[in-house]
Amino acid sequence: MSPERAVHPVLPRAAVGYVSGVFDMFHIGHLNVITRARELCDLLVVGVLTDAESVVSKGRSPVIPDDERLAIVGALGMVDEVMLDPSLDRRVAWSIRRFDVLYEGDDWRGTEKGRRLEEQLASVGAGVHYFPYPVHTSSGVLRRHLAGA
């Protein structure tokens, strides 16, 4: 079979999908993960990590405050619901807004944090689906560029 005719596996469609992130300095990588998640679920909920949890996660404050990041993500037509995500523990988000599948970058796959995430969500009956992680554009790359590095 030619490469341009490669067969992609058909993934089961989730009733409610969930994507969570800081979404600081919104860029094409953010748009791609949200778009891909939208294709795999009937209803897409996107969690925007609070400023405080963003500091815990990234070790620094976001450039754009959480209320503005929430508005940006919520304005995307493919997002059915948007919410502030108050914790890095995705079971907290699940307790606020139940979902069937969490969509995550595959940089987590096979790592300790990925295994912990899978176990935690399995305990509440949700799954994890990984997408390829694009490394060419990220908030970190944008920060370095803006700093002149």
C-alpha atoms as one frame of an Amber mdcrd trajectory, in Angstrom:
protein
   0.000   0.000   0.000   1.381   3.422  -0.896   2.173   5.830   1.988  -0.482
   8.306   0.870  -3.091   5.517   1.146  -2.045   4.321   4.604  -4.888   3.032
   6.732  -5.395   4.759  10.061  -7.022   2.818  12.885 -10.608   3.717  13.630
 -10.841   4.830  17.234 -13.994   4.388  19.290 -16.044   7.548  19.576 -16.428
   8.900  23.104 -19.660  10.489  24.264 -17.767  13.143  26.289 -14.127  13.947
  25.622 -11.893  16.109  27.769  -8.746  18.074  27.019  -6.922  19.998  29.705
  -4.044  22.408  29.466  -2.629  25.752  30.412  -3.240  27.080  26.873  -0.902
  30.006  27.483  -0.030  31.979  24.363  -2.511  29.924  22.337  -0.772  28.365
  19.313  -1.196  25.775  16.566  -0.259  22.873  18.861  -3.157  23.799  21.150
  -5.502  24.120  18.195  -4.416  20.765  16.776  -5.041  18.787  19.973  -8.444
  20.393  20.469  -9.368  19.784  16.821  -8.277  16.133  16.936 -10.124  15.547
  20.206 -13.270  17.109  18.750 -13.191  14.584  15.902 -13.310  11.689  18.396
 -16.169  12.657  20.682 -19.771  13.776  20.618 -19.222  16.553  23.153 -15.872
  18.202  23.890 -15.078  19.773  27.237 -11.839  21.727  27.575 -10.327  22.467
  30.961  -8.101  25.506  31.344  -5.679  25.107  34.229  -5.971  27.877  36.815
  -3.104  30.334  37.224  -2.163  28.747  40.565  -2.056  25.196  39.163  -0.183
  26.447  36.099   2.583  27.635  38.430   2.635  24.205  40.095   2.713  22.476
  36.677   5.152  24.702  34.801   7.065  26.423  37.591   6.061  29.880  36.376
   2.998  32.041  35.942   1.242  32.044  32.585   1.660  35.130  30.425  -2.101
  35.275  29.872  -4.325  35.120  32.997  -6.788  32.248  33.400  -9.929  34.318
  32.771  -8.565  35.413  29.387  -7.326  31.899  28.503 -10.781  30.599  29.405
 -12.401  33.159  27.067 -10.012  32.332  24.199 -10.593  28.577  24.406 -14.321
  29.033  24.962 -14.591  31.103  21.786 -13.505  28.161  19.626 -16.536  26.805
  17.794 -15.391  23.193  18.210 -15.432  23.463  22.028 -18.798  22.563  23.523
 -17.940  23.453  27.117 -14.994  25.164  28.790 -14.172  25.150  32.481 -11.429
  26.161  34.860  -9.431  23.094  35.831  -8.419  23.576  39.482  -6.039  20.628
  39.855  -3.383  18.594  38.112  -5.243  15.525  39.387  -7.635  14.871  36.496
 -10.038  13.037  38.821 -10.888  16.467  40.239 -11.920  17.690  36.779 -13.816
  14.414  36.257 -15.712  14.997  39.521 -16.709  18.477  38.304 -17.618  17.438
  34.735 -17.724  13.728  33.997 -16.017  12.621  30.787 -15.317   9.298  29.100
 -11.882   9.959  27.596  -9.082  12.370  28.370  -7.001  13.339  25.335  -3.315
  13.917  26.101  -0.048  14.408  24.228   1.961  11.228  23.732   4.939  12.746
  25.549   3.147  11.296  28.609   2.756   7.775  27.143   4.869   5.182  28.932
   6.074   7.630  31.598   5.434   7.406  35.311   3.069  10.403  35.161   1.240
   8.792  32.217   0.820   5.481  34.037  -0.420   7.325  37.130  -2.889   9.299
  34.984  -4.187   6.110  33.350  -4.623   4.396  36.720  -6.355   7.393  38.288
  -8.813   7.756  35.435  -9.438   4.015  35.204 -10.486   4.168  38.867 -13.387
   6.444  37.865 -14.197   4.616  34.628 -12.533   7.005  32.171  -9.781   6.308
  29.660  -6.809   8.133  28.165  -6.090   8.534  24.455  -2.718   9.890  23.351
  -2.066  12.134  20.362   1.350  12.668  18.783   3.054  15.564  20.538   4.233
  18.299  18.146   7.526  19.708  19.377   7.998  22.413  16.744   5.664  24.928
  18.391   5.121  25.208  22.121   4.588  27.914  24.692   8.178  27.308  25.843
   9.498  27.923  22.322   7.427  31.109  22.107   8.707  32.297  25.507  12.325
  31.754  24.442  11.708  33.593  21.177  10.126  36.546  22.975  13.053  36.631
  25.407  15.394  36.934  22.448  17.052  33.553  23.010
